[in-house]
């Protein structure tokens, strides 16, 4: 069953670490560098994978144009 329009599944930090095959330290560094984090009422952080992928793409584009 598809999600309602406008509703985006959010990843936990552990899921994001697994997706990118990185450590928790790396994700914390990315957050300090401006990676988008979604507001979440409960403990922990959540991440919109599409927004994180876009953030990485923009950083890659800046790095290659420098």
MOJOTA-V101045 format. One record per backbone hydrogen bond with DSSP energy under -1.0 kcal/mol. NH is the residue of the N-H (numbers start at 0). CO is the residue of the C=O. If there is no record, write none. Layout:
# MOJOTA-V101045
NH:CO  NH:CO
This chain:
# MOJOTA-V101045
6:3  10:46  15:11  16:12  17:13  18:14  19:15  20:16  21:16  26:22  27:23  28:24  29:25  30:26  31:27  32:28  33:30  34:29  37:45  46:10  51:47  52:48  53:49  54:50  55:51  56:52  57:53  58:54  59:55  60:56  61:57  62:58  63:59  64:60
